[in-house]
Amino acid sequence: MDNETRKEPAIKRVEPVQKQPKKRVHRMNRSAFRIKLLTMLGVAAAIILGFVIFFKIQHIAVAFDVGGQTLSEQELPAATGSEKRYYSSEEIIEASGIEVGDNLLTLNKAAVAAHIKTALPYVSQVQVKRSFPSSVTLLITEFEITYAVCDEAGQWWLINCEGRVLEQSTEQEARKHLTVEGMTIQQPTIGGTIQAAGAEGTDETENAAKRTAVLQVLQALEDSAEIAKKIVTLDVSASYDIVLWYGSQYEIHLGTTDELAYKFAYLKGVLDEFKAQNQTYLSGVIDITFAEGRNARFQPFE
């Protein structure tokens, strides 16, 4: 076959693939994202709505912390030997501001505790415990030790270790408590905090220092309950020369408020040593100011 009659094979023309416009792809992605977002929002709204509808407070209980034990109001007399509590369960619930029907999840525990402590000054600590689906328990700790201080007019008031005024008292009742000497308070209000009073011309700085010293010593005594129960007087006639009376047996000189925890621990050691040596009959001055070295000094009364 010659060259003139040879035929070349036909070549097919391949058409280029048409790509989808990018804008259409973007629209589809945005649409899918919107659907997912709306679905998630719908689920979240349903969950929140369920919480609001179903987790309603139906039961409010009150328990008391006594020496590390959690007791109901009915259990207190058998455990403590006394029916005296400062507040009833009804008073505590009312002060909390919690009502049946409130939402358990949105309950502000800090606000509840603050309401109770403000309205009921004998309350030391409040724990708010949720129990799903519909219960809340208020665990109350009351101050076990209270103190007495006199105002400018000669009226006695009971306070706690934080300096909060608890109630007005008679002198006879006040003397059953540790009494603060060498400082009076001004314009006390129940639930308020004590402020040192001073006669005209007195050093306001020293008055403030006395108040600070009183609060620091009382709070330190809270951690030394065994000693605190025997202390009858706290004398802050001078804020830098604090004196305690342990019954009528020991006049204890603390000096300043420096190292109070250590001083009370040291004092307990001294008293334990007297007991171990059968010298509990001794009476006198125990000096734990540490003004001269790190040892206590004892000077018997003459």
C-alpha positions in Angstrom: 0.0 0.0 0.0 1.5 3.3 -1.0 1.7 6.4 1.1 -1.1 8.1 -0.7 -3.7 5.5 0.3 -2.6 5.1 4.0 -5.1 6.7 6.4 -4.1 8.2 9.7 -6.2 6.9 12.7 -8.8 9.3 13.9 -7.9 11.2 17.1 -10.8 11.7 19.5 -11.0 15.1 21.1 -11.2 14.9 24.9 -13.3 17.7 26.3 -12.0 19.1 29.6 -14.0 18.2 32.8 -16.0 21.1 33.9 -15.3 22.0 37.6 -18.1 23.0 39.9 -18.0 26.6 40.8 -16.3 27.2 44.2 -19.1 29.4 45.4 -21.5 26.5 45.3 -19.2 24.3 47.4 -18.9 27.1 50.0 -22.6 27.5 50.1 -23.1 23.8 50.8 -20.5 23.9 53.6 -22.1 26.9 55.2 -25.5 25.3 55.0 -24.2 22.1 56.7 -22.5 24.1 59.4 -25.7 26.0 60.1 -27.6 22.8 60.4 -25.1 21.4 62.9 -25.0 24.6 64.9 -28.8 24.8 65.1 -28.9 21.1 66.1 -26.4 21.7 68.9 -28.2 24.8 70.1 -31.5 22.9 70.1 -30.0 20.0 72.2 -28.4 22.5 74.7 -31.7 24.4 75.0 -33.6 21.1 75.6 -31.0 20.1 78.4 -31.3 23.5 80.0 -35.0 23.4 79.8 -35.0 20.0 81.4 -32.8 21.2 84.3 -35.1 24.2 84.9 -38.2 22.0 84.8 -37.0 18.9 86.7 -34.4 20.1 89.2 -36.7 22.0 91.6 -36.0 22.1 95.3 -38.6 20.0 97.1 -36.9 19.4 100.4 -34.7 21.6 102.7 -33.0 20.0 105.6 -30.8 21.4 108.4 -28.0 19.5 110.2 -25.6 20.6 112.9 -21.9 20.0 113.1 -21.1 19.2 116.8 -17.6 18.1 117.5 -17.2 16.7 114.0 -20.5 14.8 114.2 -23.3 15.6 111.8 -26.5 15.6 113.8 -30.1 16.5 113.0 -32.0 18.8 115.4 -33.8 15.8 116.9 -30.4 14.0 117.6 -28.8 16.9 119.4 -30.2 16.4 123.0 -29.0 12.7 123.1 -25.6 13.6 121.7 -24.9 16.8 123.6 -26.9 16.4 126.8 -28.6 19.7 126.1 -31.5 20.8 124.0 -30.1 24.3 123.8 -29.2 25.5 120.3 -29.1 29.1 119.4 -31.4 28.6 116.3 -34.1 26.2 115.2 -34.1 24.6 111.8 -37.0 26.8 110.8 -35.1 30.0 111.7 -32.1 28.8 109.7 -34.1 27.9 106.6 -35.9 31.3 106.7 -32.6 33.1 107.0 -31.2 31.2 104.0 -33.7 32.7 101.6 -34.2 29.2 100.0 -37.7 28.4 99.1 -39.4 25.2 97.8 -39.6 25.5 94.0 -36.2 27.2 93.6 -33.9 25.7 91.0 -31.3 23.3 92.6 -28.7 23.9 89.9 -28.8 27.7 90.0 -28.7 27.9 93.8 -26.0 30.3 94.9 -24.3 28.6 97.8 -22.1 31.5 98.7 -25.0 33.9 98.9 -27.0 31.4 101.0 -24.2 31.1 103.5 -23.7 34.8 103.7 -27.5 35.4 104.3 -27.5 32.9 107.2 -24.3 34.3 108.9 -25.5 37.9 108.6 -29.0 37.1 110.0 -27.8 34.6 112.7 -24.6 35.8 114.3 -24.1 32.7 116.5 -23.5 30.7 113.2 -19.8 30.1 112.6 -19.8 28.1 109.4 -22.4 27.1 106.7 -22.0 24.3 104.2 -24.7 24.1 101.5 -25.0 20.6 100.0 -27.1 19.7 97.0 -28.7 16.2 96.7 -30.1 15.5 93.2 -32.7 15.6 92.0 -34.5 17.9 94.5 -32.9 18.2 98.0 -30.6 20.7 99.7 -29.0 20.3 103.2 -27.7 23.2 105.3 -24.9 22.0 107.6 -24.5 24.5 110.4 -21.7 25.0 112.9 -22.4 27.3 115.8 -19.9 29.1 118.0 -19.3 27.1 121.1 -17.3 29.7 123.0 -18.5 33.3 123.3 -16.8 36.3 125.0 -18.0 39.4 126.8 -17.0 43.0 126.4 -18.4 46.3 127.9 -19.5 49.3 125.9 -18.9 53.0 126.8 -22.2 53.1 128.7 -21.3 50.2 130.9 -23.6 47.7 129.1 -22.2 44.2 128.5 -22.3 42.4 125.1 -21.5 38.9 124.0 -19.2 38.6 120.9 -17.6 35.7 119.0 -13.9 35.3 118.1 -14.4 37.3 114.9 -15.6 40.3 116.9 -19.2 40.0 115.7 -21.8 41.2 118.3 -24.1 38.4 119.3 -26.4 39.9 121.9 -26.7 42.2 124.8 -26.1 40.6 128.2 -26.3 41.3 131.9 -23.1 41.7 133.9 -24.0 38.5 135.9 -24.3 36.5 132.6 -21.2 38.2 131.1 -19.0 37.1 134.0 -19.7 33.5 133.0 -17.7 34.1 129.8 -14.2 35.2 129.1 -14.4 39.0 129.7 -12.3 41.6 127.8 -10.8 44.2 130.1 -8.8 47.3 129.2 -11.0 48.1 126.2 -14.6 49.2 125.7 -16.6 49.2 122.5 -18.7 51.9 120.9 -22.2 51.8 119.4 -22.5 48.0 119.2 -25.2 46.5 116.9 -26.1 42.8 116.8 -24.5 41.2 113.8 -22.0 44.1 113.5 -18.3 44.1 114.3 -16.9 45.6 117.4 -15.1 49.0 117.3 -12.9 50.1 120.1 -14.0 53.2 122.0 -11.7 55.7 123.6 -12.2 58.8 125.8 -11.5 62.1 124.2 -7.8 62.7 123.7 -6.9 59.0 123.8 -4.5 57.6 121.1 -6.7 56.3 118.3 -3.8 54.2 117.0 -3.6 52.4 120.3 -7.4 51.9 120.4 -7.2 50.2 117.0 -4.2 48.1 118.1 -6.2 46.9 121.2 -9.1 45.8 119.0 -6.7 44.0 116.7 -5.0 42.3 119.7 -8.4 41.2 121.1 -9.4 39.6 117.8 -6.1 37.9 117.3 -6.0 36.4 120.8 -9.6 35.2 120.7 -9.1 33.5 117.4 -5.9 31.9 118.7 -7.9 30.6 121.7 -10.4 29.0 119.4 -7.6 26.7 118.3 -6.6 26.1 121.9 -10.1 25.1 123.3 -8.7 23.3 126.4 -6.9 26.4 127.6 -9.7 28.8 126.4 -12.3 27.1 128.7 -10.1 28.1 131.7 -9.3 31.7 130.7 -11.6 34.1 132.6 -10.1 37.5 131.6 -8.2 39.0 128.6 -6.6 42.3 129.6 -5.5 44.6 126.8 -4.9 47.7 128.9 -1.8 47.9 126.7 -1.8 46.3 123.3 1.9 45.4 123.6 1.5 43.9 127.1 -1.4 41.4 126.9 -2.4 39.6 130.1 -4.6 36.5 130.6 -6.0 35.2 133.8 -6.3 31.4 134.0 -9.0 31.2 136.6 -7.5 32.9 139.7 -4.5 30.6 139.6 -2.2 31.9 136.9 -1.6 35.4 135.6 -0.3 34.8 132.1 1.8 37.4 130.3 1.7 37.2 126.5 3.4 40.4 125.6 2.6 41.2 122.0 0.5 39.1 119.6 3.6 37.8 117.9 3.7 34.0 117.6 0.4 33.5 119.4 0.0 29.9 118.2 3.5 29.0 119.5 2.9 30.8 122.8 -0.3 28.9 123.5 1.3 25.6 122.6 4.2 26.5 124.9 1.7 27.4 127.6 0.0 24.0 127.3 3.4 22.4 127.7 4.0 24.3 130.9 0.7 23.4 132.4 1.1 19.7 131.4 4.5 19.8 133.1 3.0 21.2 136.3 0.4 18.4 136.2 3.0 15.7 135.6 5.1 16.9 138.5 2.0 17.1 140.8 2.5 20.8 141.1 -1.0 21.9 140.1 -1.3 23.6 143.5 1.1 26.3 142.3 -0.1 29.7 141.5 1.7 32.7 140.1 2.8 34.5 137.0 3.7 32.6 133.9 5.7 34.8 131.5 5.7 33.7 127.9 6.5 37.0 126.4 9.9 35.5 125.4 11.4 38.9 126.1 14.5 37.2 127.6 15.2 34.1 125.6 12.9 31.4 124.4 11.9 30.0 127.7 8.9 30.6 129.9 9.4 32.0 133.4 7.3 31.3 136.4 7.1 33.5 139.5 4.9 32.3 142.4 2.5 34.7 144.0 3.8 35.9 147.4 
